[in-house]
Amino acid sequence: MANFVIVLDVDEERRSRFINTIRPHIAPMAGLAVDERHQDHLSVLWAAAAHAPISVDQGETGLSVIWGEAICPGSPQRQTAQALKTTWQTPPGQPYDGFYAAFTYSATAGLRVGADVMGFFPVYVWAYPGGAVVASSPELLRHHPAFHPRLSVEGLIGVMVLRVLVSDRSLWVGVKRLGAGNLLTVAPDGRLTEQAQYRVPCFQADIDKAGYDRLSFEEQVDVLAAAVDQAIARHAPATDDQILLLSGGLDSRTLAGFLQRQGATPHLLTFGRADDLEALCAKAVAQHLGWPYQIYDAVSALAKTGDLTAAFIENAAFLTQWGHLAGSTAGLTNMGWHHLAPLGLNGRPLISGLAMDRAICGIRVANPNFEKVMKYELGEEGLSPQLTRRLLLSEPSVQEKLDQVMADIHQSYTHYSDVEIQRAWLLNLYHRNRFARGIGVWRFSFASGLGCRF
């Protein structure tokens, strides 16, 4: 989609020096087009593929940009950068779903930055005397003349325990990820504020108002199916020429069924070898639906053209360098997924069911409480607080930071809802699901050169 850097700085020389320094480094992979805009004390630089959906509006008094698709509430309409100036005029402004990041700026109102309601699109912010930088990756901050990278122990502990960012702390001191569903405002005087645009309505009062718990199981299934139908119709209209990533797993098969019911006929794309179990399932689905189908064995294609070890290192480097481990190692084995030019996708948007499992099925913890949910979240990859404590330095200040991180996780857990099962679900949705899915789709959107819908 886009790797972007926004710098708001009254010092024009410092701002220009930063932009000029990072311009050769802004593209995280080859083949992306670089663009930039300047307005008063603000400069924005980004790299994106040729077919990436980007809306730009610039006039004498302001500048707005949307990278991706900001979908308007209750309709399939995509918001424009021009209209964004009005809908975000008064913070916290109108929330949008889809997969996007956006900003609007004027010298009188300042800078406002937001992203999709679940925070999948990565947005980071760092402030310093006289300015602020907002970017889709913290990586390029190291080139700013006022930035001195220091490891955030709390950020590292969060990655060790949950394999993602806790309290949106990055691995660098002073660099924070924008909270999911929040709008960031940088006022003309430099003050930074985050305001909630959207929260998943999961308190008991919300449940009572909806009345779903009074329905039978069959009626609840019908309500859920109708909600999924409506969401798919808004995100992936049947009239669009689209590509469905069909892994053969439950999520993508379910998504294919809903698309068929709506009259869509997308092109199907499966990554893997033809004799993989999931590829066999995907092929059976494609044959049943009668849709165009293609299997792409990315690893074999790489083996023919280069060194698999080098490709693995390149893949890992993207996750660490550009993602700063915010999504842990999610996507580490997706080697070759960014070498898609031979497939001839021709600018069609990609549909993915990556987020469906958690969004629809919730979390599988019987009689949840915080301890049980944490054990579930740790799984086989995360480190228990006890093991993390042993791996950390024994200095009291470091051990206290672990206690603080665990307290932050527990506080977030209790604030999500007053219903225990909803707390468990939202902890996963706002942590592992958000970060792991977000970094994967963000990276894949560069490679495909398309808009991503999931």
C-alpha positions in Angstrom: 0.0 0.0 0.0 2.2 2.8 1.2 5.2 3.5 3.5 4.8 7.1 4.6 6.5 9.7 6.7 4.8 12.9 7.8 7.0 15.5 9.4 5.6 18.7 11.0 8.3 21.0 12.0 8.6 24.8 12.2 12.3 24.5 11.4 12.3 24.4 7.6 16.0 23.5 7.3 15.7 20.5 9.7 12.5 19.3 8.0 14.0 19.5 4.5 17.2 17.8 5.6 15.2 14.9 7.1 13.1 14.5 3.9 16.1 14.6 1.7 17.9 12.1 3.8 15.1 9.5 3.9 14.0 9.9 0.3 16.3 7.2 -1.0 15.3 4.8 1.8 11.5 5.3 1.9 10.7 2.3 -0.4 10.8 -1.0 1.6 11.1 -3.0 -1.6 11.9 -2.4 -5.2 9.4 -1.2 -7.8 7.5 1.3 -5.7 6.9 4.9 -6.8 7.9 7.7 -4.5 5.7 10.8 -4.1 5.7 13.8 -1.8 3.8 16.9 -0.8 4.6 20.1 1.1 2.3 22.5 2.9 3.4 25.3 5.3 5.3 23.6 8.1 4.5 20.0 6.9 6.1 17.6 4.5 4.9 14.1 3.6 6.8 11.5 1.7 5.6 8.1 0.7 6.4 5.0 -1.5 3.6 2.9 -3.0 2.9 0.6 -5.8 1.5 1.9 -9.1 -2.1 0.6 -8.5 -2.3 1.5 -4.8 -5.6 3.3 -4.0 -4.4 6.8 -2.9 -6.5 10.0 -2.6 -4.8 13.4 -2.4 -6.3 16.8 -2.0 -4.2 19.9 -1.7 -5.2 23.6 -1.9 -3.9 26.9 -0.7 -4.9 26.3 2.9 -4.6 22.6 3.5 -3.5 19.1 2.5 -5.2 15.7 3.0 -4.1 12.2 1.9 -5.7 8.7 2.2 -3.6 5.6 1.6 -5.9 2.7 1.1 -9.7 2.5 1.3 -11.5 4.3 4.0 -15.1 2.9 3.9 -18.0 5.1 4.9 -20.4 3.8 7.6 -23.3 1.9 6.3 -22.4 2.0 2.6 -19.7 0.7 0.2 -18.7 4.4 -0.6 -14.9 5.1 -0.3 -14.1 8.4 1.4 -12.0 11.0 -0.5 -9.2 13.1 0.8 -11.2 16.2 0.0 -14.2 15.1 2.1 -12.0 14.0 4.9 -11.2 17.7 5.7 -14.8 18.1 6.7 -15.5 14.9 8.5 -12.3 15.2 10.6 -12.7 19.0 11.1 -13.9 18.5 14.7 -12.0 15.7 16.6 -12.5 12.9 17.1 -14.1 13.0 13.7 -15.8 10.2 11.7 -14.4 6.7 12.0 -14.0 4.5 8.9 -13.3 0.8 8.5 -11.4 -0.8 5.6 -7.6 -0.9 5.5 -6.2 2.6 5.3 -4.2 5.4 7.0 -5.0 9.1 6.4 -4.3 12.6 7.6 -5.6 16.1 7.1 -3.6 19.3 7.8 -4.0 23.0 7.8 -1.9 25.7 9.5 -4.9 26.8 11.6 -6.2 23.4 12.7 -3.0 21.5 12.8 -2.4 17.8 11.9 -5.0 15.0 12.3 -4.0 11.4 11.6 -6.1 8.2 11.8 -6.4 4.7 10.5 -9.0 1.9 10.2 -11.1 1.4 13.3 -9.3 -1.8 14.4 -5.8 -0.3 13.9 -4.5 -2.8 11.4 -2.7 -0.2 9.3 0.5 0.7 11.2 0.8 4.3 12.3 3.6 5.5 14.7 4.2 8.9 16.3 7.2 10.6 17.8 7.3 14.2 19.1 10.3 16.4 19.9 10.7 20.1 20.7 9.4 22.0 17.7 8.0 19.1 15.8 6.5 15.7 15.4 6.9 12.7 13.0 4.1 10.3 12.1 5.1 7.3 10.0 3.9 3.8 9.0 7.2 2.4 10.4 9.6 3.7 13.1 12.6 2.7 11.0 13.2 6.0 9.2 13.2 8.0 12.5 16.9 7.0 13.0 17.7 9.5 10.2 16.1 12.5 11.9 18.7 14.9 13.3 16.9 15.2 16.6 16.3 11.4 17.1 18.5 9.3 19.3 17.3 5.7 19.3 17.1 4.1 22.8 15.7 0.7 23.5 12.4 0.7 25.4 12.7 -2.1 28.0 8.9 -2.0 28.4 8.4 -2.3 24.7 10.8 -5.3 24.5 9.1 -7.0 27.5 5.7 -6.6 25.7 7.1 -8.3 22.6 8.6 -11.1 24.7 5.4 -11.8 26.5 2.6 -11.2 24.0 4.8 -11.1 20.8 3.2 -7.8 20.0 3.2 -4.2 21.3 1.7 -3.7 24.8 0.0 -0.3 25.5 1.2 0.6 21.9 4.8 1.0 23.1 7.3 0.4 20.4 10.9 -0.9 20.8 12.2 2.7 20.9 11.7 5.1 23.8 9.3 7.9 22.9 7.9 6.2 19.8 4.3 5.1 20.2 1.9 3.3 17.9 -1.4 5.1 17.4 -4.1 3.3 19.4 -6.7 1.3 17.5 -9.7 3.4 16.7 -8.0 6.7 17.8 -7.5 10.0 16.0 -4.2 11.8 16.6 -4.2 15.6 16.7 -1.0 17.6 16.6 -2.1 21.2 17.4 -0.4 24.2 15.9 1.3 24.8 19.3 2.7 21.3 19.2 0.4 19.6 21.7 -0.4 15.9 20.9 -3.7 14.3 21.9 -5.3 11.0 21.0 -9.1 10.7 21.0 -11.2 7.6 20.6 -13.1 7.5 17.3 -14.4 3.9 17.7 -14.5 1.1 20.2 -16.1 -2.3 19.8 -19.4 -2.1 21.8 -19.0 -5.0 24.2 -20.3 -3.8 27.6 -23.3 -5.5 29.2 -25.4 -2.4 28.4 -24.5 -2.8 24.7 -25.4 -6.4 24.8 -28.7 -5.7 26.5 -29.5 -3.0 24.0 -28.8 -5.3 21.0 -30.9 -8.1 22.5 -29.0 -10.8 20.7 -28.7 -12.9 23.9 -32.5 -13.3 23.9 -32.4 -15.0 20.5 -32.2 -18.7 19.9 -29.0 -20.1 18.7 -30.4 -20.5 15.2 -31.6 -16.9 15.2 -28.1 -15.7 16.4 -26.5 -17.6 13.5 -28.9 -15.8 11.1 -28.0 -12.4 12.6 -24.3 -13.1 12.3 -24.7 -14.3 8.7 -26.6 -11.1 7.8 -23.9 -9.0 9.4 -21.1 -10.8 7.5 -23.1 -10.4 4.3 -23.5 -6.6 4.9 -19.8 -6.3 5.7 -18.7 -8.2 2.6 -21.1 -6.2 0.4 -19.5 -2.9 1.7 -15.8 -4.1 1.6 -15.9 -6.2 -1.6 -18.8 -5.3 -3.9 -19.7 -8.1 -6.3 -19.4 -5.8 -9.2 -15.6 -5.3 -8.6 -13.0 -7.3 -10.4 -11.2 -8.8 -7.4 -8.8 -11.6 -6.4 -9.7 -13.8 -3.4 -6.8 -15.3 -1.5 -8.1 -18.8 -1.0 -5.8 -20.7 1.3 -8.2 -23.6 1.6 -8.7 -23.0 5.3 -12.0 -22.4 7.0 -11.9 -18.6 6.8 -11.3 -18.3 3.1 -13.7 -21.1 2.2 -16.4 -19.3 4.3 -15.6 -16.0 2.6 -15.9 -17.7 -0.8 -19.3 -19.0 0.0 -20.6 -15.5 1.0 -19.1 -14.0 -2.1 -20.8 -16.5 -4.3 -24.1 -15.8 -2.6 -23.7 -12.2 -3.5 -23.1 -12.9 -7.1 -19.3 -12.2 -7.1 -16.9 -14.1 -9.4 -13.5 -13.3 -8.2 -10.2 -14.8 -9.4 -8.9 -17.3 -6.9 -5.2 -17.4 -5.8 -3.6 -20.0 -3.6 0.0 -19.9 -2.3 1.7 -23.3 -1.9 2.4 -26.5 -3.7 -0.4 -28.3 -5.6 -0.1 -31.3 -3.3 -0.5 -29.4 0.0 -3.6 -30.3 1.9 -4.9 -26.8 2.0 -4.2 -26.3 -1.7 -6.2 -29.5 -2.4 -9.1 -28.1 -0.4 -8.8 -24.8 -2.2 -8.8 -26.5 -5.6 -12.0 -28.4 -4.7 -13.7 -25.2 -3.7 -12.6 -23.5 -7.0 -13.9 -26.4 -9.0 -17.2 -26.4 -7.2 -17.6 -22.6 -7.7 -16.4 -22.6 -11.2 -14.2 -19.5 -10.7 -10.8 -18.8 -12.3 -8.1 -20.4 -10.1 -4.4 -20.2 -9.8 -1.8 -21.8 -7.5 1.5 -20.0 -7.0 4.4 -22.0 -5.5 6.4 -19.0 -4.4 9.2 -21.1 -2.7 9.8 -23.1 -5.9 9.8 -20.0 -8.0 12.4 -18.5 -5.7 14.5 -21.7 -5.8 14.7 -21.3 -9.6 15.9 -17.8 -9.5 18.0 -17.4 -6.3 19.1 -18.6 -2.9 16.3 -19.7 -0.6 18.4 -18.8 2.5 18.9 -15.3 1.2 15.1 -15.0 0.5 14.4 -16.1 4.1 16.8 -13.5 5.5 15.2 -10.9 3.3 11.8 -11.8 4.6 12.9 -11.8 8.2 14.7 -8.5 7.7 11.4 -6.8 6.5 9.6 -8.0 9.7 12.4 -6.8 12.0 13.6 -3.7 10.1 10.2 -2.2 9.0 7.8 -3.9 11.4 10.1 -3.7 14.5 8.6 -7.0 15.6 5.2 -5.3 16.3 3.6 -8.4 14.6 6.2 -10.8 16.0 7.2 -13.4 13.5 3.8 -13.5 11.7 4.5 -14.0 8.0 8.0 -15.2 8.5 7.4 -18.3 6.3 5.5 -16.3 3.6 8.6 -16.3 1.4 8.2 -15.1 -2.2 4.8 -13.7 -1.7 6.0 -10.3 -2.7 7.4 -11.5 -6.1 4.0 -11.4 -7.8 4.7 -9.6 -11.1 4.6 -12.9 -13.1 1.0 -13.5 -12.0 -0.4 -10.6 -13.9 -2.8 -9.4 -11.3 -3.4 -6.1 -13.2 -4.3 -3.8 -10.4 -7.2 -5.8 -9.0 -7.9 -5.5 -5.3 -7.2 -8.5 -3.0 -9.7 -10.0 -0.7 -8.4 -11.8 2.4 -10.2 -13.6 5.2 -7.3 -13.3 7.6 -9.3 -11.4 10.3 -12.5 -13.5 10.1 -11.6 -16.2 12.6 -11.3 -13.8 15.6 -14.0 -11.4 14.4 -16.6 -14.1 14.0 -15.6 -17.0 16.2 -14.4 -15.1 19.2 -12.0 -16.8 21.6 -12.0 -20.5 22.7 -11.5 -20.2 26.4 -14.0 -21.9 28.7 -14.9 -19.9 31.8 -12.3 -17.3 31.1 -10.4 -15.2 33.6 -7.3 -13.1 33.2 -4.9 -15.9 34.1 -6.6 -18.4 31.7 -6.7 -15.9 28.9 -3.1 -15.0 29.3 -2.1 -18.6 29.1 -4.2 -18.9 25.9 -2.6 -15.8 24.5 0.9 -17.0 25.2 0.3 -20.2 23.4 3.5 -21.9 22.2 5.3 -18.7 21.1 5.0 -16.2 23.9 7.1 -16.3 27.1 5.3 -16.6 30.5 5.9 -13.8 32.9 7.9 -16.2 35.1 10.2 -17.2 32.2 10.5 -13.5 31.1 11.5 -12.6 34.6 14.3 -15.1 34.6 15.6 -13.9 31.2 15.7 -10.3 32.2 18.4 -8.6 34.2 17.9 -9.0 37.9 18.2 -5.3 38.5 15.1 -4.1 40.5 14.4 -1.3 37.9 14.2 -3.9 35.1 12.0 -6.3 37.1 9.7 -3.4 38.0 9.2 -2.7 34.3 8.0 -6.3 33.9 5.5 -5.8 36.7 4.3 -2.6 35.1 3.8 -4.2 31.7 1.8 -7.0 33.2 -0.2 -4.5 35.1 -0.9 -2.6 31.9 -2.1 -5.7 30.2 -4.4 -6.5 33.1 -5.7 -2.9 33.1 -6.5 -3.0 29.4 -8.2 -6.4 29.9 -10.5 -5.0 32.6 -11.3 -1.8 30.7 -12.4 -3.6 27.5 -15.7 -4.7 28.9 -17.6 -5.7 32.1 -18.3 -9.1 30.6 -15.5 -11.6 31.0 -15.8 -13.5 27.7 -15.8 -10.1 25.9 -12.7 -9.1 27.7 -11.0 -12.2 26.6 -12.1 -11.7 23.0 -11.0 -8.1 22.8 -7.6 -8.7 24.4 -6.9 -11.0 21.4 -8.5 -8.8 18.9 -6.6 -5.7 19.9 -3.3 -7.5 20.3 -2.3 -10.6 18.5 -5.0 -10.3 15.8 -4.4 -6.6 15.2 -0.7 -6.6 15.0 0.0 -9.9 13.4 -2.7 -9.5 10.7 -1.8 -5.8 10.2 1.9 -6.3 9.5 1.1 -9.2 7.1 -1.4 -7.3 5.1 0.6 -4.1 5.1 3.6 -6.0 3.6 1.5 -7.9 1.1 -0.2 -4.7 -0.1 3.2 -3.4 -1.3 3.9 -6.6 -3.2 0.6 -6.9 -5.0 0.3 -3.2 -5.8 -3.4 -3.4 -5.0 -5.9 -2.4 -2.4 -6.4 -5.0 0.3 -9.8 -5.8 1.7 -10.1 -8.0 4.8 
